[in-house]
Amino acid sequence: MNGLVASAEFWIGISLFVLAYEAYAVILVCRASAYSRSQKVAQVAMVLLLPLLGAVIAHWFATHGVSPLPQADRQFEPREVDGA
């Protein structure tokens, strides 16, 4: 079998692509501000346990699936309310 599918270079190239995409998905999940620490750990575990499918799902959720957590308003100054 001298075809493209049987060559070792083909499978090495596919493996390197999958590993690079998994690394990209892990970095994307770790940088996502919408996830808590435990959610990030679960997403990374999913990427590592389900190699290509987990990376695709984590990538989709990190870019489209969740909205970012609200940030604290740094200009807010609390005031006391009279008459309470």
mmCIF file of the N, C-alpha and C atoms, coordinates in Angstrom:
data_MODEL
# 
_entry.id   MODEL 
# 
loop_
_atom_site.group_PDB 
_atom_site.id 
_atom_site.type_symbol 
_atom_site.label_atom_id 
_atom_site.label_alt_id 
_atom_site.label_comp_id 
_atom_site.label_asym_id 
_atom_site.label_entity_id 
_atom_site.label_seq_id 
_atom_site.pdbx_PDB_ins_code 
_atom_site.Cartn_x 
_atom_site.Cartn_y 
_atom_site.Cartn_z 
_atom_site.occupancy 
_atom_site.B_iso_or_equiv 
_atom_site.pdbx_formal_charge 
_atom_site.auth_seq_id 
_atom_site.auth_comp_id 
_atom_site.auth_asym_id 
_atom_site.auth_atom_id 
_atom_site.pdbx_PDB_model_num 
ATOM 1   N N  . MET A 1 1  ? 0.834   -1.182 0.000  1.00 0.00 ? 1  MET A N  1 
ATOM 2   C CA . MET A 1 1  ? 0.000   0.000  0.000  1.00 0.00 ? 1  MET A CA 1 
ATOM 3   C C  . MET A 1 1  ? 0.880   1.247  0.000  1.00 0.00 ? 1  MET A C  1 
ATOM 4   N N  . ASN A 1 2  ? 0.953   1.883  -1.107 1.00 0.00 ? 2  ASN A N  1 
ATOM 5   C CA . ASN A 1 2  ? 1.760   3.079  -1.231 1.00 0.00 ? 2  ASN A CA 1 
ATOM 6   C C  . ASN A 1 2  ? 0.906   4.333  -1.304 1.00 0.00 ? 2  ASN A C  1 
ATOM 7   N N  . GLY A 1 3  ? -0.365  4.234  -0.954 1.00 0.00 ? 3  GLY A N  1 
ATOM 8   C CA . GLY A 1 3  ? -1.261  5.377  -1.045 1.00 0.00 ? 3  GLY A CA 1 
ATOM 9   C C  . GLY A 1 3  ? -0.997  6.401  0.040  1.00 0.00 ? 3  GLY A C  1 
ATOM 10  N N  . LEU A 1 4  ? -1.677  7.512  -0.089 1.00 0.00 ? 4  LEU A N  1 
ATOM 11  C CA . LEU A 1 4  ? -1.522  8.612  0.861  1.00 0.00 ? 4  LEU A CA 1 
ATOM 12  C C  . LEU A 1 4  ? -1.982  8.217  2.254  1.00 0.00 ? 4  LEU A C  1 
ATOM 13  N N  . VAL A 1 5  ? -3.047  7.438  2.343  1.00 0.00 ? 5  VAL A N  1 
ATOM 14  C CA . VAL A 1 5  ? -3.599  7.059  3.635  1.00 0.00 ? 5  VAL A CA 1 
ATOM 15  C C  . VAL A 1 5  ? -2.654  6.130  4.386  1.00 0.00 ? 5  VAL A C  1 
ATOM 16  N N  . ALA A 1 6  ? -1.887  5.336  3.689  1.00 0.00 ? 6  ALA A N  1 
ATOM 17  C CA . ALA A 1 6  ? -1.008  4.375  4.336  1.00 0.00 ? 6  ALA A CA 1 
ATOM 18  C C  . ALA A 1 6  ? 0.338   4.970  4.720  1.00 0.00 ? 6  ALA A C  1 
ATOM 19  N N  . SER A 1 7  ? 0.660   6.167  4.277  1.00 0.00 ? 7  SER A N  1 
ATOM 20  C CA . SER A 1 7  ? 1.986   6.707  4.552  1.00 0.00 ? 7  SER A CA 1 
ATOM 21  C C  . SER A 1 7  ? 2.097   7.212  5.985  1.00 0.00 ? 7  SER A C  1 
ATOM 22  N N  . ALA A 1 8  ? 3.268   7.025  6.540  1.00 0.00 ? 8  ALA A N  1 
ATOM 23  C CA . ALA A 1 8  ? 3.523   7.451  7.915  1.00 0.00 ? 8  ALA A CA 1 
ATOM 24  C C  . ALA A 1 8  ? 3.516   8.971  8.022  1.00 0.00 ? 8  ALA A C  1 
ATOM 25  N N  . GLU A 1 9  ? 3.980   9.656  7.001  1.00 0.00 ? 9  GLU A N  1 
ATOM 26  C CA . GLU A 1 9  ? 4.012   11.112 7.032  1.00 0.00 ? 9  GLU A CA 1 
ATOM 27  C C  . GLU A 1 9  ? 2.609   11.703 7.134  1.00 0.00 ? 9  GLU A C  1 
ATOM 28  N N  . PHE A 1 10 ? 1.665   11.068 6.465  1.00 0.00 ? 10 PHE A N  1 
ATOM 29  C CA . PHE A 1 10 ? 0.279   11.527 6.524  1.00 0.00 ? 10 PHE A CA 1 
ATOM 30  C C  . PHE A 1 10 ? -0.247  11.464 7.953  1.00 0.00 ? 10 PHE A C  1 
ATOM 31  N N  . TRP A 1 11 ? -0.044  10.331 8.614  1.00 0.00 ? 11 TRP A N  1 
ATOM 32  C CA . TRP A 1 11 ? -0.559  10.157 9.973  1.00 0.00 ? 11 TRP A CA 1 
ATOM 33  C C  . TRP A 1 11 ? 0.183   11.032 10.973 1.00 0.00 ? 11 TRP A C  1 
ATOM 34  N N  . ILE A 1 12 ? 1.465   11.251 10.750 1.00 0.00 ? 12 ILE A N  1 
ATOM 35  C CA . ILE A 1 12 ? 2.221   12.161 11.617 1.00 0.00 ? 12 ILE A CA 1 
ATOM 36  C C  . ILE A 1 12 ? 1.686   13.585 11.455 1.00 0.00 ? 12 ILE A C  1 
ATOM 37  N N  . GLY A 1 13 ? 1.405   13.977 10.219 1.00 0.00 ? 13 GLY A N  1 
ATOM 38  C CA . GLY A 1 13 ? 0.854   15.306 9.974  1.00 0.00 ? 13 GLY A CA 1 
ATOM 39  C C  . GLY A 1 13 ? -0.514  15.481 10.617 1.00 0.00 ? 13 GLY A C  1 
ATOM 40  N N  . ILE A 1 14 ? -1.373  14.485 10.498 1.00 0.00 ? 14 ILE A N  1 
ATOM 41  C CA . ILE A 1 14 ? -2.697  14.542 11.129 1.00 0.00 ? 14 ILE A CA 1 
ATOM 42  C C  . ILE A 1 14 ? -2.547  14.623 12.642 1.00 0.00 ? 14 ILE A C  1 
ATOM 43  N N  . SER A 1 15 ? -1.664  13.831 13.206 1.00 0.00 ? 15 SER A N  1 
ATOM 44  C CA . SER A 1 15 ? -1.451  13.837 14.663 1.00 0.00 ? 15 SER A CA 1 
ATOM 45  C C  . SER A 1 15 ? -0.940  15.185 15.147 1.00 0.00 ? 15 SER A C  1 
ATOM 46  N N  . LEU A 1 16 ? -0.018  15.781 14.410 1.00 0.00 ? 16 LEU A N  1 
ATOM 47  C CA . LEU A 1 16 ? 0.500   17.094 14.800 1.00 0.00 ? 16 LEU A CA 1 
ATOM 48  C C  . LEU A 1 16 ? -0.584  18.168 14.706 1.00 0.00 ? 16 LEU A C  1 
ATOM 49  N N  . PHE A 1 17 ? -1.428  18.079 13.693 1.00 0.00 ? 17 PHE A N  1 
ATOM 50  C CA . PHE A 1 17 ? -2.525  19.030 13.563 1.00 0.00 ? 17 PHE A CA 1 
ATOM 51  C C  . PHE A 1 17 ? -3.493  18.914 14.740 1.00 0.00 ? 17 PHE A C  1 
ATOM 52  N N  . VAL A 1 18 ? -3.850  17.685 15.100 1.00 0.00 ? 18 VAL A N  1 
ATOM 53  C CA . VAL A 1 18 ? -4.780  17.473 16.218 1.00 0.00 ? 18 VAL A CA 1 
ATOM 54  C C  . VAL A 1 18 ? -4.159  17.970 17.515 1.00 0.00 ? 18 VAL A C  1 
ATOM 55  N N  . LEU A 1 19 ? -2.889  17.693 17.745 1.00 0.00 ? 19 LEU A N  1 
ATOM 56  C CA . LEU A 1 19 ? -2.222  18.168 18.964 1.00 0.00 ? 19 LEU A CA 1 
ATOM 57  C C  . LEU A 1 19 ? -2.140  19.694 19.005 1.00 0.00 ? 19 LEU A C  1 
ATOM 58  N N  . ALA A 1 20 ? -1.852  20.308 17.874 1.00 0.00 ? 20 ALA A N  1 
ATOM 59  C CA . ALA A 1 20 ? -1.795  21.773 17.829 1.00 0.00 ? 20 ALA A CA 1 
ATOM 60  C C  . ALA A 1 20 ? -3.170  22.381 18.082 1.00 0.00 ? 20 ALA A C  1 
ATOM 61  N N  . TYR A 1 21 ? -4.211  21.775 17.519 1.00 0.00 ? 21 TYR A N  1 
ATOM 62  C CA . TYR A 1 21 ? -5.564  22.283 17.730 1.00 0.00 ? 21 TYR A CA 1 
ATOM 63  C C  . TYR A 1 21 ? -5.995  22.107 19.180 1.00 0.00 ? 21 TYR A C  1 
ATOM 64  N N  . GLU A 1 22 ? -5.631  20.988 19.800 1.00 0.00 ? 22 GLU A N  1 
ATOM 65  C CA . GLU A 1 22 ? -5.928  20.783 21.215 1.00 0.00 ? 22 GLU A CA 1 
ATOM 66  C C  . GLU A 1 22 ? -5.222  21.820 22.077 1.00 0.00 ? 22 GLU A C  1 
ATOM 67  N N  . ALA A 1 23 ? -3.968  22.104 21.769 1.00 0.00 ? 23 ALA A N  1 
ATOM 68  C CA . ALA A 1 23 ? -3.233  23.121 22.525 1.00 0.00 ? 23 ALA A CA 1 
ATOM 69  C C  . ALA A 1 23 ? -3.892  24.486 22.369 1.00 0.00 ? 23 ALA A C  1 
ATOM 70  N N  . TYR A 1 24 ? -4.329  24.805 21.157 1.00 0.00 ? 24 TYR A N  1 
ATOM 71  C CA . TYR A 1 24 ? -5.029  26.064 20.907 1.00 0.00 ? 24 TYR A CA 1 
ATOM 72  C C  . TYR A 1 24 ? -6.325  26.133 21.719 1.00 0.00 ? 24 TYR A C  1 
ATOM 73  N N  . ALA A 1 25 ? -7.079  25.042 21.743 1.00 0.00 ? 25 ALA A N  1 
ATOM 74  C CA . ALA A 1 25 ? -8.340  25.014 22.486 1.00 0.00 ? 25 ALA A CA 1 
ATOM 75  C C  . ALA A 1 25 ? -8.093  25.153 23.988 1.00 0.00 ? 25 ALA A C  1 
ATOM 76  N N  . VAL A 1 26 ? -7.055  24.519 24.510 1.00 0.00 ? 26 VAL A N  1 
ATOM 77  C CA . VAL A 1 26 ? -6.733  24.632 25.936 1.00 0.00 ? 26 VAL A CA 1 
ATOM 78  C C  . VAL A 1 26 ? -6.353  26.069 26.282 1.00 0.00 ? 26 VAL A C  1 
ATOM 79  N N  . ILE A 1 27 ? -5.550  26.702 25.452 1.00 0.00 ? 27 ILE A N  1 
ATOM 80  C CA . ILE A 1 27 ? -5.160  28.093 25.699 1.00 0.00 ? 27 ILE A CA 1 
ATOM 81  C C  . ILE A 1 27 ? -6.381  29.009 25.629 1.00 0.00 ? 27 ILE A C  1 
ATOM 82  N N  . LEU A 1 28 ? -7.254  28.765 24.674 1.00 0.00 ? 28 LEU A N  1 
ATOM 83  C CA . LEU A 1 28 ? -8.468  29.562 24.538 1.00 0.00 ? 28 LEU A CA 1 
ATOM 84  C C  . LEU A 1 28 ? -9.361  29.419 25.767 1.00 0.00 ? 28 LEU A C  1 
ATOM 85  N N  . VAL A 1 29 ? -9.503  28.208 26.280 1.00 0.00 ? 29 VAL A N  1 
ATOM 86  C CA . VAL A 1 29 ? -10.316 27.976 27.476 1.00 0.00 ? 29 VAL A CA 1 
ATOM 87  C C  . VAL A 1 29 ? -9.677  28.637 28.691 1.00 0.00 ? 29 VAL A C  1 
ATOM 88  N N  . CYS A 1 30 ? -8.374  28.531 28.820 1.00 0.00 ? 30 CYS A N  1 
ATOM 89  C CA . CYS A 1 30 ? -7.693  29.119 29.981 1.00 0.00 ? 30 CYS A CA 1 
ATOM 90  C C  . CYS A 1 30 ? -7.769  30.648 29.974 1.00 0.00 ? 30 CYS A C  1 
ATOM 91  N N  . ARG A 1 31 ? -7.837  31.254 28.831 1.00 0.00 ? 31 ARG A N  1 
ATOM 92  C CA . ARG A 1 31 ? -7.922  32.713 28.736 1.00 0.00 ? 31 ARG A CA 1 
ATOM 93  C C  . ARG A 1 31 ? -9.356  33.237 28.792 1.00 0.00 ? 31 ARG A C  1 
ATOM 94  N N  . ALA A 1 32 ? -10.347 32.368 28.700 1.00 0.00 ? 32 ALA A N  1 
ATOM 95  C CA . ALA A 1 32 ? -11.746 32.798 28.693 1.00 0.00 ? 32 ALA A CA 1 
ATOM 96  C C  . ALA A 1 32 ? -12.128 33.351 30.061 1.00 0.00 ? 32 ALA A C  1 
ATOM 97  N N  . SER A 1 33 ? -12.614 34.571 30.081 1.00 0.00 ? 33 SER A N  1 
ATOM 98  C CA . SER A 1 33 ? -12.981 35.198 31.345 1.00 0.00 ? 33 SER A CA 1 
ATOM 99  C C  . SER A 1 33 ? -14.364 34.772 31.817 1.00 0.00 ? 33 SER A C  1 
ATOM 100 N N  . ALA A 1 34 ? -15.107 34.072 30.991 1.00 0.00 ? 34 ALA A N  1 
ATOM 101 C CA . ALA A 1 34 ? -16.466 33.675 31.347 1.00 0.00 ? 34 ALA A CA 1 
ATOM 102 C C  . ALA A 1 34 ? -16.502 32.421 32.211 1.00 0.00 ? 34 ALA A C  1 
ATOM 103 N N  . TYR A 1 35 ? -15.401 31.703 32.325 1.00 0.00 ? 35 TYR A N  1 
ATOM 104 C CA . TYR A 1 35 ? -15.376 30.459 33.085 1.00 0.00 ? 35 TYR A CA 1 
ATOM 105 C C  . TYR A 1 35 ? -14.796 30.666 34.468 1.00 0.00 ? 35 TYR A C  1 
ATOM 106 N N  . SER A 1 36 ? -15.351 29.947 35.441 1.00 0.00 ? 36 SER A N  1 
ATOM 107 C CA . SER A 1 36 ? -14.725 29.894 36.764 1.00 0.00 ? 36 SER A CA 1 
ATOM 108 C C  . SER A 1 36 ? -13.578 28.882 36.689 1.00 0.00 ? 36 SER A C  1 
ATOM 109 N N  . ARG A 1 37 ? -12.822 28.793 37.762 1.00 0.00 ? 37 ARG A N  1 
ATOM 110 C CA . ARG A 1 37 ? -11.672 27.883 37.781 1.00 0.00 ? 37 ARG A CA 1 
ATOM 111 C C  . ARG A 1 37 ? -12.110 26.433 37.566 1.00 0.00 ? 37 ARG A C  1 
ATOM 112 N N  . SER A 1 38 ? -13.172 26.017 38.234 1.00 0.00 ? 38 SER A N  1 
ATOM 113 C CA . SER A 1 38 ? -13.621 24.630 38.099 1.00 0.00 ? 38 SER A CA 1 
ATOM 114 C C  . SER A 1 38 ? -14.144 24.345 36.690 1.00 0.00 ? 38 SER A C  1 
ATOM 115 N N  . GLN A 1 39 ? -14.776 25.329 36.061 1.00 0.00 ? 39 GLN A N  1 
ATOM 116 C CA . GLN A 1 39 ? -15.236 25.140 34.686 1.00 0.00 ? 39 GLN A CA 1 
ATOM 117 C C  . GLN A 1 39 ? -14.066 25.010 33.730 1.00 0.00 ? 39 GLN A C  1 
ATOM 118 N N  . LYS A 1 40 ? -13.016 25.790 33.966 1.00 0.00 ? 40 LYS A N  1 
ATOM 119 C CA . LYS A 1 40 ? -11.832 25.691 33.108 1.00 0.00 ? 40 LYS A CA 1 
ATOM 120 C C  . LYS A 1 40 ? -11.185 24.314 33.242 1.00 0.00 ? 40 LYS A C  1 
ATOM 121 N N  . VAL A 1 41 ? -11.116 23.803 34.477 1.00 0.00 ? 41 VAL A N  1 
ATOM 122 C CA . VAL A 1 41 ? -10.537 22.470 34.694 1.00 0.00 ? 41 VAL A CA 1 
ATOM 123 C C  . VAL A 1 41 ? -11.370 21.417 33.969 1.00 0.00 ? 41 VAL A C  1 
ATOM 124 N N  . ALA A 1 42 ? -12.686 21.526 34.049 1.00 0.00 ? 42 ALA A N  1 
ATOM 125 C CA . ALA A 1 42 ? -13.552 20.561 33.374 1.00 0.00 ? 42 ALA A CA 1 
ATOM 126 C C  . ALA A 1 42 ? -13.410 20.647 31.864 1.00 0.00 ? 42 ALA A C  1 
ATOM 127 N N  . GLN A 1 43 ? -13.311 21.849 31.328 1.00 0.00 ? 43 GLN A N  1 
ATOM 128 C CA . GLN A 1 43 ? -13.153 22.018 29.879 1.00 0.00 ? 43 GLN A CA 1 
ATOM 129 C C  . GLN A 1 43 ? -11.814 21.446 29.406 1.00 0.00 ? 43 GLN A C  1 
ATOM 130 N N  . VAL A 1 44 ? -10.758 21.704 30.147 1.00 0.00 ? 44 VAL A N  1 
ATOM 131 C CA . VAL A 1 44 ? -9.444  21.176 29.766 1.00 0.00 ? 44 VAL A CA 1 
ATOM 132 C C  . VAL A 1 44 ? -9.451  19.646 29.849 1.00 0.00 ? 44 VAL A C  1 
ATOM 133 N N  . ALA A 1 45 ? -10.090 19.095 30.881 1.00 0.00 ? 45 ALA A N  1 
ATOM 134 C CA . ALA A 1 45 ? -10.193 17.634 30.993 1.00 0.00 ? 45 ALA A CA 1 
ATOM 135 C C  . ALA A 1 45 ? -10.949 17.056 29.802 1.00 0.00 ? 45 ALA A C  1 
ATOM 136 N N  . MET A 1 46 ? -12.002 17.737 29.360 1.00 0.00 ? 46 MET A N  1 
ATOM 137 C CA . MET A 1 46 ? -12.755 17.270 28.210 1.00 0.00 ? 46 MET A CA 1 
ATOM 138 C C  . MET A 1 46 ? -11.884 17.273 26.953 1.00 0.00 ? 46 MET A C  1 
ATOM 139 N N  . VAL A 1 47 ? -11.073 18.307 26.790 1.00 0.00 ? 47 VAL A N  1 
ATOM 140 C CA . VAL A 1 47 ? -10.192 18.383 25.619 1.00 0.00 ? 47 VAL A CA 1 
ATOM 141 C C  . VAL A 1 47 ? -9.188  17.237 25.642 1.00 0.00 ? 47 VAL A C  1 
ATOM 142 N N  . LEU A 1 48 ? -8.658  16.930 26.814 1.00 0.00 ? 48 LEU A N  1 
ATOM 143 C CA . LEU A 1 48 ? -7.648  15.885 26.904 1.00 0.00 ? 48 LEU A CA 1 
ATOM 144 C C  . LEU A 1 48 ? -8.238  14.477 26.810 1.00 0.00 ? 48 LEU A C  1 
ATOM 145 N N  . LEU A 1 49 ? -9.458  14.286 27.319 1.00 0.00 ? 49 LEU A N  1 
ATOM 146 C CA . LEU A 1 49 ? -10.059 12.955 27.308 1.00 0.00 ? 49 LEU A CA 1 
ATOM 147 C C  . LEU A 1 49 ? -10.758 12.616 25.999 1.00 0.00 ? 49 LEU A C  1 
ATOM 148 N N  . LEU A 1 50 ? -11.280 13.610 25.311 1.00 0.00 ? 50 LEU A N  1 
ATOM 149 C CA . LEU A 1 50 ? -11.920 13.417 24.008 1.00 0.00 ? 50 LEU A CA 1 
ATOM 150 C C  . LEU A 1 50 ? -11.120 14.220 22.984 1.00 0.00 ? 50 LEU A C  1 
ATOM 151 N N  . PRO A 1 51 ? -10.052 13.673 22.455 1.00 0.00 ? 51 PRO A N  1 
ATOM 152 C CA . PRO A 1 51 ? -9.072  14.470 21.729 1.00 0.00 ? 51 PRO A CA 1 
ATOM 153 C C  . PRO A 1 51 ? -9.613  15.486 20.725 1.00 0.00 ? 51 PRO A C  1 
ATOM 154 N N  . LEU A 1 52 ? -10.208 15.100 19.662 1.00 0.00 ? 52 LEU A N  1 
ATOM 155 C CA . LEU A 1 52 ? -10.624 16.091 18.662 1.00 0.00 ? 52 LEU A CA 1 
ATOM 156 C C  . LEU A 1 52 ? -12.010 16.644 18.966 1.00 0.00 ? 52 LEU A C  1 
ATOM 157 N N  . LEU A 1 53 ? -12.938 15.801 19.337 1.00 0.00 ? 53 LEU A N  1 
ATOM 158 C CA . LEU A 1 53 ? -14.289 16.243 19.634 1.00 0.00 ? 53 LEU A CA 1 
ATOM 159 C C  . LEU A 1 53 ? -14.320 17.195 20.832 1.00 0.00 ? 53 LEU A C  1 
ATOM 160 N N  . GLY A 1 54 ? -13.559 16.880 21.880 1.00 0.00 ? 54 GLY A N  1 
ATOM 161 C CA . GLY A 1 54 ? -13.500 17.749 23.048 1.00 0.00 ? 54 GLY A CA 1 
ATOM 162 C C  . GLY A 1 54 ? -12.924 19.112 22.719 1.00 0.00 ? 54 GLY A C  1 
ATOM 163 N N  . ALA A 1 55 ? -11.918 19.143 21.860 1.00 0.00 ? 55 ALA A N  1 
ATOM 164 C CA . ALA A 1 55 ? -11.318 20.416 21.457 1.00 0.00 ? 55 ALA A CA 1 
ATOM 165 C C  . ALA A 1 55 ? -12.303 21.256 20.648 1.00 0.00 ? 55 ALA A C  1 
ATOM 166 N N  . VAL A 1 56 ? -13.064 20.624 19.772 1.00 0.00 ? 56 VAL A N  1 
ATOM 167 C CA . VAL A 1 56 ? -14.045 21.359 18.975 1.00 0.00 ? 56 VAL A CA 1 
ATOM 168 C C  . VAL A 1 56 ? -15.140 21.922 19.874 1.00 0.00 ? 56 VAL A C  1 
ATOM 169 N N  . ILE A 1 57 ? -15.639 21.128 20.811 1.00 0.00 ? 57 ILE A N  1 
ATOM 170 C CA . ILE A 1 57 ? -16.705 21.582 21.713 1.00 0.00 ? 57 ILE A CA 1 
ATOM 171 C C  . ILE A 1 57 ? -16.195 22.715 22.602 1.00 0.00 ? 57 ILE A C  1 
ATOM 172 N N  . ALA A 1 58 ? -15.016 22.558 23.186 1.00 0.00 ? 58 ALA A N  1 
ATOM 173 C CA . ALA A 1 58 ? -14.461 23.596 24.056 1.00 0.00 ? 58 ALA A CA 1 
ATOM 174 C C  . ALA A 1 58 ? -14.203 24.883 23.277 1.00 0.00 ? 58 ALA A C  1 
ATOM 175 N N  . HIS A 1 59 ? -13.715 24.767 22.051 1.00 0.00 ? 59 HIS A N  1 
ATOM 176 C CA . HIS A 1 59 ? -13.467 25.930 21.214 1.00 0.00 ? 59 HIS A CA 1 
ATOM 177 C C  . HIS A 1 59 ? -14.775 26.660 20.922 1.00 0.00 ? 59 HIS A C  1 
ATOM 178 N N  . TRP A 1 60 ? -15.820 25.916 20.587 1.00 0.00 ? 60 TRP A N  1 
ATOM 179 C CA . TRP A 1 60 ? -17.098 26.538 20.285 1.00 0.00 ? 60 TRP A CA 1 
ATOM 180 C C  . TRP A 1 60 ? -17.662 27.260 21.506 1.00 0.00 ? 60 TRP A C  1 
ATOM 181 N N  . PHE A 1 61 ? -17.646 26.602 22.670 1.00 0.00 ? 61 PHE A N  1 
ATOM 182 C CA . PHE A 1 61 ? -18.181 27.236 23.875 1.00 0.00 ? 61 PHE A CA 1 
ATOM 183 C C  . PHE A 1 61 ? -17.356 28.439 24.297 1.00 0.00 ? 61 PHE A C  1 
ATOM 184 N N  . ALA A 1 62 ? -16.051 28.376 24.138 1.00 0.00 ? 62 ALA A N  1 
ATOM 185 C CA . ALA A 1 62 ? -15.205 29.503 24.545 1.00 0.00 ? 62 ALA A CA 1 
ATOM 186 C C  . ALA A 1 62 ? -15.402 30.718 23.653 1.00 0.00 ? 62 ALA A C  1 
ATOM 187 N N  . THR A 1 63 ? -15.799 30.501 22.407 1.00 0.00 ? 63 THR A N  1 
ATOM 188 C CA . THR A 1 63 ? -15.956 31.636 21.501 1.00 0.00 ? 63 THR A CA 1 
ATOM 189 C C  . THR A 1 63 ? -17.409 32.060 21.295 1.00 0.00 ? 63 THR A C  1 
ATOM 190 N N  . HIS A 1 64 ? -18.369 31.132 21.398 1.00 0.00 ? 64 HIS A N  1 
ATOM 191 C CA . HIS A 1 64 ? -19.756 31.454 21.082 1.00 0.00 ? 64 HIS A CA 1 
ATOM 192 C C  . HIS A 1 64 ? -20.742 31.124 22.198 1.00 0.00 ? 64 HIS A C  1 
ATOM 193 N N  . GLY A 1 65 ? -20.439 30.150 23.011 1.00 0.00 ? 65 GLY A N  1 
ATOM 194 C CA . GLY A 1 65 ? -21.445 29.577 23.882 1.00 0.00 ? 65 GLY A CA 1 
ATOM 195 C C  . GLY A 1 65 ? -21.747 30.300 25.170 1.00 0.00 ? 65 GLY A C  1 
ATOM 196 N N  . VAL A 1 66 ? -20.836 31.086 25.694 1.00 0.00 ? 66 VAL A N  1 
ATOM 197 C CA . VAL A 1 66 ? -21.048 31.709 26.998 1.00 0.00 ? 66 VAL A CA 1 
ATOM 198 C C  . VAL A 1 66 ? -20.802 33.203 26.900 1.00 0.00 ? 66 VAL A C  1 
ATOM 199 N N  . SER A 1 67 ? -21.468 33.929 27.769 1.00 0.00 ? 67 SER A N  1 
ATOM 200 C CA . SER A 1 67 ? -21.220 35.368 27.828 1.00 0.00 ? 67 SER A CA 1 
ATOM 201 C C  . SER A 1 67 ? -20.253 35.645 28.965 1.00 0.00 ? 67 SER A C  1 
ATOM 202 N N  . PRO A 1 68 ? -19.457 36.680 28.870 1.00 0.00 ? 68 PRO A N  1 
ATOM 203 C CA . PRO A 1 68 ? -18.469 36.959 29.906 1.00 0.00 ? 68 PRO A CA 1 
ATOM 204 C C  . PRO A 1 68 ? -19.127 37.342 31.228 1.00 0.00 ? 68 PRO A C  1 
ATOM 205 N N  . LEU A 1 69 ? -18.431 37.054 32.309 1.00 0.00 ? 69 LEU A N  1 
ATOM 206 C CA . LEU A 1 69 ? -18.909 37.428 33.632 1.00 0.00 ? 69 LEU A CA 1 
ATOM 207 C C  . LEU A 1 69 ? -18.891 38.938 33.772 1.00 0.00 ? 69 LEU A C  1 
ATOM 208 N N  . PRO A 1 70 ? -19.852 39.499 34.505 1.00 0.00 ? 70 PRO A N  1 
ATOM 209 C CA . PRO A 1 70 ? -19.849 40.953 34.677 1.00 0.00 ? 70 PRO A CA 1 
ATOM 210 C C  . PRO A 1 70 ? -18.631 41.410 35.476 1.00 0.00 ? 70 PRO A C  1 
ATOM 211 N N  . GLN A 1 71 ? -18.061 42.502 35.062 1.00 0.00 ? 71 GLN A N  1 
ATOM 212 C CA . GLN A 1 71 ? -16.894 43.060 35.734 1.00 0.00 ? 71 GLN A CA 1 
ATOM 213 C C  . GLN A 1 71 ? -17.342 44.111 36.746 1.00 0.00 ? 71 GLN A C  1 
ATOM 214 N N  . ALA A 1 72 ? -16.580 44.259 37.803 1.00 0.00 ? 72 ALA A N  1 
ATOM 215 C CA . ALA A 1 72 ? -16.902 45.248 38.831 1.00 0.00 ? 72 ALA A CA 1 
ATOM 216 C C  . ALA A 1 72 ? -16.717 46.655 38.265 1.00 0.00 ? 72 ALA A C  1 
ATOM 217 N N  . ASP A 1 73 ? -17.620 47.556 38.640 1.00 0.00 ? 73 ASP A N  1 
ATOM 218 C CA . ASP A 1 73 ? -17.528 48.947 38.216 1.00 0.00 ? 73 ASP A CA 1 
ATOM 219 C C  . ASP A 1 73 ? -16.536 49.665 39.123 1.00 0.00 ? 73 ASP A C  1 
ATOM 220 N N  . ARG A 1 74 ? -15.406 50.040 38.594 1.00 0.00 ? 74 ARG A N  1 
ATOM 221 C CA . ARG A 1 74 ? -14.347 50.655 39.400 1.00 0.00 ? 74 ARG A CA 1 
ATOM 222 C C  . ARG A 1 74 ? -14.663 52.102 39.773 1.00 0.00 ? 74 ARG A C  1 
ATOM 223 N N  . GLN A 1 75 ? -15.612 52.724 39.112 1.00 0.00 ? 75 GLN A N  1 
ATOM 224 C CA . GLN A 1 75 ? -15.968 54.113 39.403 1.00 0.00 ? 75 GLN A CA 1 
ATOM 225 C C  . GLN A 1 75 ? -17.152 54.212 40.365 1.00 0.00 ? 75 GLN A C  1 
ATOM 226 N N  . PHE A 1 76 ? -17.675 53.080 40.812 1.00 0.00 ? 76 PHE A N  1 
ATOM 227 C CA . PHE A 1 76 ? -18.824 53.084 41.716 1.00 0.00 ? 76 PHE A CA 1 
ATOM 228 C C  . PHE A 1 76 ? -18.397 53.538 43.105 1.00 0.00 ? 76 PHE A C  1 
ATOM 229 N N  . GLU A 1 77 ? -19.137 54.478 43.663 1.00 0.00 ? 77 GLU A N  1 
ATOM 230 C CA . GLU A 1 77 ? -18.882 54.956 45.019 1.00 0.00 ? 77 GLU A CA 1 
ATOM 231 C C  . GLU A 1 77 ? -20.156 54.752 45.823 1.00 0.00 ? 77 GLU A C  1 
ATOM 232 N N  . PRO A 1 78 ? -20.151 53.869 46.796 1.00 0.00 ? 78 PRO A N  1 
ATOM 233 C CA . PRO A 1 78 ? -21.366 53.637 47.584 1.00 0.00 ? 78 PRO A CA 1 
ATOM 234 C C  . PRO A 1 78 ? -21.687 54.856 48.450 1.00 0.00 ? 78 PRO A C  1 
ATOM 235 N N  . ARG A 1 79 ? -22.969 55.139 48.579 1.00 0.00 ? 79 ARG A N  1 
ATOM 236 C CA . ARG A 1 79 ? -23.429 56.247 49.420 1.00 0.00 ? 79 ARG A CA 1 
ATOM 237 C C  . ARG A 1 79 ? -24.459 55.728 50.399 1.00 0.00 ? 79 ARG A C  1 
ATOM 238 N N  . GLU A 1 80 ? -24.535 56.372 51.540 1.00 0.00 ? 80 GLU A N  1 
ATOM 239 C CA . GLU A 1 80 ? -25.536 55.978 52.535 1.00 0.00 ? 80 GLU A CA 1 
ATOM 240 C C  . GLU A 1 80 ? -26.887 56.560 52.144 1.00 0.00 ? 80 GLU A C  1 
ATOM 241 N N  . VAL A 1 81 ? -27.935 55.805 52.397 1.00 0.00 ? 81 VAL A N  1 
ATOM 242 C CA . VAL A 1 81 ? -29.280 56.232 52.081 1.00 0.00 ? 81 VAL A CA 1 
ATOM 243 C C  . VAL A 1 81 ? -29.932 56.725 53.368 1.00 0.00 ? 81 VAL A C  1 
ATOM 244 N N  . ASP A 1 82 ? -30.485 57.957 53.364 1.00 0.00 ? 82 ASP A N  1 
ATOM 245 C CA . ASP A 1 82 ? -31.150 58.523 54.543 1.00 0.00 ? 82 ASP A CA 1 
ATOM 246 C C  . ASP A 1 82 ? -32.596 58.043 54.607 1.00 0.00 ? 82 ASP A C  1 
ATOM 247 N N  . GLY A 1 83 ? -33.107 57.931 55.825 1.00 0.00 ? 83 GLY A N  1 
ATOM 248 C CA . GLY A 1 83 ? -34.512 57.601 56.025 1.00 0.00 ? 83 GLY A CA 1 
ATOM 249 C C  . GLY A 1 83 ? -34.813 56.123 56.014 1.00 0.00 ? 83 GLY A C  1 
ATOM 250 N N  . ALA A 1 84 ? -33.832 55.293 56.113 1.00 0.00 ? 84 ALA A N  1 
ATOM 251 C CA . ALA A 1 84 ? -34.117 53.859 56.069 1.00 0.00 ? 84 ALA A CA 1 
ATOM 252 C C  . ALA A 1 84 ? -34.184 53.263 57.424 1.00 0.00 ? 84 ALA A C  1 
# 
